[in-house]
Amino acid sequence: METFVVGATGYVGQELVRIVSAHRGFELAGAFASETRATLDLPGAGGVSIAGTEALEERVASASPGAIVFLALPHGRSQELAGALLGLGARVVDLGADFRFADPAVYERWYGRAHLAPELLAEAVYGMVELNRSQLAGARLVAVPGCYVTAATLAARPLVDLGWVGEGPVFVDGISGVSGAGKNPVEGTHFVSVNESVGAYGLLNHRHTGEMVQNLGREVLFTPHLAPLSRGLLATCYLPARPGVPAPELLDQLRSYYWDSPMVEVVAGPPSTREVYGSNRIRIHATLDSRTGTLLALGAIDNLTKGAAGQAVQAANLMAGYGETEGLATLGVWP
């Protein structure tokens, strides 16, 4: 199946190229960037040629109907391109935030701009496979969740669905590697700024908060932190517990909840980012603090893989009729 990657020179785009190039069912038919480069300097990709986005529609128009276009672009750009690509018969997987909210007013609340293609929002399928697996088969437009949102939702959502979460806000602490900030250098991501340092940012208004509220059905206070890691993300979620939570059965209940989710692993102790490095797997742990009446849920992912490119391919696999694990690593790189 012909596949195109737009934004191929960014960190997420490069990860997409790496995964798609090794996929048995997807053919990398084109890679595009805002700035034309002769090759993509990515080990194992074989020197992929890069075109400018001005050539995108012409290339997609000549592809077979149902070709998949991955958009790994800054927020706001996908809504400018998606309608035309869909009109050409392609299927679109957006890794930005442009189609994650059904209500354009919610998008505007968190992203500070009016949506340019609100007519597409009702069609977009939220691409968290573990929650929306049945809706992804045959979808034309998929919105890949944010990286922090993926870890927090997959760790905490089962506790909500099982009826164990009481009234009150949910608190989420997130720690991510520097690649989550994107490839363009800014002062806060320079080596001297992040080395041997951990700092919070985006206090009270980080954009992923809106998605967490949407997914958990609770008010959320989210605080992200930047750590001196190339890649990796850990979300720690604190949820008010209802009386009678069956603490001894908690992990077994989570395993039952995710019985059909091969990319989710419920583990006996707190997970670390190193355990999932380079994989599309999330490792989850949860426990009850009876002293404070708080449920604690943790999720560890690779922010570029399960948090972005891998999750996008996982969703695209279902769109195209493949098994959801096709082309995706389930084991982390160790050491």
C-alpha positions in Angstrom: 0.0 0.0 0.0 1.4 3.4 -1.0 2.2 5.5 2.0 3.4 9.1 2.2 5.1 10.9 5.2 4.8 14.7 5.4 7.1 16.3 7.8 9.7 13.6 7.3 12.7 15.6 8.5 11.3 16.1 12.0 11.9 13.7 14.8 8.4 12.1 14.5 8.6 12.1 10.8 12.0 10.3 10.8 10.5 7.7 13.2 7.6 7.3 10.7 10.1 6.8 7.8 12.0 4.2 9.9 8.8 2.2 10.7 7.2 2.4 7.3 10.4 1.4 5.5 10.4 -1.9 7.5 6.7 -2.5 7.2 5.7 -5.5 5.1 2.5 -4.0 3.8 3.3 -0.3 3.4 5.4 1.1 0.6 7.1 4.5 1.3 6.0 6.2 -1.9 7.0 9.7 -0.9 8.5 11.8 1.9 8.0 15.5 2.2 9.3 18.4 4.2 8.7 22.1 4.2 12.3 22.6 3.1 13.6 20.4 0.4 16.6 18.2 1.2 18.4 15.7 -1.1 18.4 12.8 1.4 17.1 12.1 4.8 20.0 11.4 7.1 18.4 8.5 9.0 20.3 5.2 9.7 18.6 2.3 8.1 16.4 4.3 5.8 18.6 3.9 2.8 18.9 7.6 1.9 15.2 8.5 1.4 14.6 11.3 -1.1 12.8 14.4 0.3 10.5 16.6 -1.7 8.9 19.9 -0.8 5.2 20.0 0.2 4.4 21.8 -3.1 4.7 18.4 -4.8 2.5 16.6 -2.3 -0.9 16.8 -4.0 0.4 15.8 -7.4 2.1 12.7 -6.0 -0.9 11.7 -4.0 -3.2 12.2 -7.0 -1.1 9.7 -9.0 -1.2 7.1 -6.2 -3.7 4.3 -6.0 -7.0 5.2 -4.2 -6.8 4.6 -0.5 -3.1 5.6 -0.1 -2.2 6.6 3.4 -0.7 10.0 4.2 0.9 10.6 7.6 1.0 14.3 8.5 3.7 14.9 11.1 3.4 18.7 11.0 3.2 21.5 13.5 -0.3 22.2 14.9 -2.5 24.1 12.5 -0.9 22.8 9.3 -2.8 19.6 8.9 -6.2 21.3 8.7 -4.9 23.2 5.7 -4.0 20.0 3.8 -6.4 17.3 5.0 -9.5 18.3 2.9 -7.6 18.3 -0.4 -5.9 15.0 0.4 -9.2 13.3 1.3 -10.7 14.8 -1.9 -7.9 13.0 -3.9 -9.0 9.7 -2.4 -6.2 9.4 0.2 -6.6 8.4 3.8 -5.1 10.8 6.3 -3.4 10.1 9.7 -2.7 13.4 11.5 -0.1 13.3 14.2 -0.8 16.9 15.2 -3.7 18.2 17.3 -5.9 19.5 14.5 -8.6 16.8 14.6 -8.5 15.5 18.2 -11.5 17.5 19.3 -15.0 17.1 17.8 -16.0 20.6 19.0 -14.1 23.4 17.2 -14.6 25.6 20.2 -12.7 23.2 22.4 -9.9 23.2 19.8 -9.9 27.0 19.9 -9.8 27.0 23.7 -6.6 25.0 23.9 -4.8 26.1 20.7 -5.8 29.8 20.5 -7.0 29.8 16.9 -10.2 29.1 15.0 -10.3 25.8 13.2 -10.0 26.1 9.4 -11.7 22.8 8.6 -14.5 22.3 11.2 -16.5 20.3 8.7 -14.0 17.4 9.0 -14.1 17.2 12.8 -17.2 15.0 12.9 -15.6 12.5 10.5 -12.2 12.2 12.3 -11.7 9.1 14.4 -9.6 9.5 17.6 -6.6 7.2 17.0 -6.1 5.6 20.4 -6.4 2.0 19.2 -7.0 0.5 22.6 -10.1 2.6 23.1 -11.4 3.0 19.5 -10.3 -0.1 17.8 -13.6 -0.9 16.1 -14.0 2.7 14.7 -10.6 2.7 13.0 -11.4 0.0 10.4 -12.2 1.8 7.2 -11.7 5.3 8.7 -10.6 8.1 6.2 -9.3 10.6 8.8 -7.5 9.6 12.1 -6.3 12.0 14.8 -3.4 10.5 16.7 -3.5 11.4 20.4 -0.8 13.5 22.1 2.2 11.7 23.7 1.4 12.7 27.3 -2.2 12.0 26.7 -1.5 8.5 25.5 0.5 7.5 28.6 -1.9 9.2 31.0 -5.1 7.9 29.4 -4.0 4.3 29.0 -2.9 4.2 32.6 -5.9 6.0 34.2 -8.9 5.3 31.9 -9.4 1.7 33.1 -9.7 2.9 36.7 -12.5 5.3 35.6 -14.3 2.7 33.5 -14.2 0.2 36.3 -16.0 2.6 38.5 -13.1 3.1 41.0 -12.6 6.8 40.7 -14.6 9.2 42.9 -15.4 12.8 42.6 -12.8 15.5 42.3 -9.9 16.4 40.0 -7.3 14.1 38.6 -3.7 15.1 38.9 -1.1 14.1 36.3 2.7 14.6 36.4 4.4 13.9 33.1 8.1 13.6 32.4 9.3 13.6 28.8 12.5 13.4 26.8 13.8 16.4 24.9 12.7 15.0 21.5 9.1 15.7 22.5 9.9 19.4 22.1 10.5 18.9 18.4 13.6 19.3 16.2 13.7 23.1 15.9 16.2 24.4 18.5 15.1 26.8 21.2 16.9 28.0 24.2 15.1 25.7 26.6 16.2 22.6 24.8 19.9 23.4 24.3 22.2 20.9 25.9 23.3 23.3 28.6 19.7 23.9 29.5 18.6 20.3 29.9 21.7 18.4 30.9 21.7 17.4 34.6 18.4 19.3 35.1 14.7 18.5 35.3 12.2 21.4 35.1 8.4 21.9 34.8 6.8 23.9 32.0 3.4 24.7 30.6 1.9 25.2 34.1 -1.9 25.1 34.3 -2.5 25.4 30.5 -0.5 22.7 28.7 -2.5 21.9 25.5 -2.6 18.1 26.3 -4.8 18.9 29.3 -7.8 19.3 27.1 -7.4 15.8 25.7 -7.0 14.3 29.1 -10.2 15.9 30.3 -11.9 14.6 27.2 -10.6 11.1 27.7 -11.1 10.7 31.4 -14.3 12.7 31.9 -12.8 14.5 34.8 -11.2 17.8 35.5 -7.4 17.4 35.2 -4.5 19.4 36.5 -1.5 18.4 34.4 2.1 19.4 35.0 4.7 18.3 32.4 8.4 18.2 33.0 11.4 18.1 30.7 14.2 15.6 31.6 17.6 15.1 30.1 16.5 12.1 27.9 16.6 11.8 24.2 13.3 9.9 24.2 10.9 8.4 26.7 7.9 9.5 28.7 6.5 8.7 32.1 3.0 9.8 33.3 2.1 9.5 37.0 -1.6 9.9 37.6 -3.4 10.6 41.0 -7.1 9.8 41.1 -9.5 10.1 44.0 -10.6 6.5 45.0 -14.1 5.4 45.7 -14.6 3.3 48.8 -14.3 -0.4 48.3 -11.6 -0.4 45.6 -10.5 -4.1 45.4 -6.8 -3.3 45.9 -5.5 -7.0 45.8 -7.3 -7.5 42.5 -6.4 -4.2 40.9 -3.6 -5.4 38.5 -5.6 -8.5 37.5 -8.5 -6.3 36.7 -6.3 -4.1 34.5 -4.9 -7.1 32.7 -8.5 -8.2 32.0 -9.4 -4.7 30.8 -6.5 -4.9 28.2 -6.8 -8.6 27.4 -7.1 -7.8 23.6 -4.4 -5.1 23.6 -1.0 -6.5 22.5 0.7 -3.2 23.0 -0.3 -2.8 26.6 1.6 -4.6 29.4 0.5 -4.4 33.0 3.5 -4.9 35.3 3.9 -5.7 38.9 6.0 -2.6 39.8 6.5 1.0 38.6 7.7 1.0 35.0 10.6 3.0 33.6 11.1 4.7 30.2 14.1 2.5 29.5 12.0 -0.6 29.4 10.0 0.6 26.4 12.8 2.5 24.6 12.3 2.2 20.8 9.1 0.1 21.2 5.4 0.7 20.6 4.5 -0.8 23.9 3.2 0.9 27.0 3.9 -0.5 30.5 1.3 0.3 33.1 1.2 -0.1 36.9 -1.5 0.9 39.4 -1.9 0.7 43.1 -4.2 2.1 45.9 -2.9 4.3 48.7 -5.5 3.6 51.4 -4.0 6.2 53.7 -4.9 9.1 51.4 -7.7 7.4 49.4 -5.8 7.9 46.2 -5.4 5.6 43.2 -1.9 5.9 41.6 -1.5 4.9 38.0 1.7 5.0 36.0 2.4 4.6 32.2 5.7 4.5 30.5 6.1 4.9 26.8 8.6 6.0 24.1 7.3 9.4 23.2 8.3 9.1 19.6 7.0 5.6 19.1 3.9 4.7 21.1 3.5 8.5 21.8 3.5 9.4 18.1 4.8 7.5 15.0 4.2 4.0 16.3 0.7 4.7 17.5 0.0 6.3 14.1 1.1 3.2 12.3 -0.8 1.0 14.7 -4.0 3.0 13.8 -3.1 2.9 10.1 -2.7 -0.9 10.3 -6.4 -1.2 11.3 -7.5 1.4 8.7 -5.7 -0.8 6.0 -6.8 -4.2 7.3 -3.6 -5.3 8.8 -3.0 -6.7 12.3 -2.4 -3.8 14.6 1.2 -4.9 15.5 2.4 -5.2 11.9 5.7 -3.5 11.5 5.9 -2.4 15.1 8.4 -3.4 17.8 6.9 -4.8 21.0 10.2 -5.1 22.9 12.3 -2.2 24.0 16.0 -1.8 23.2 18.1 -3.0 26.1 20.6 -1.9 27.3 
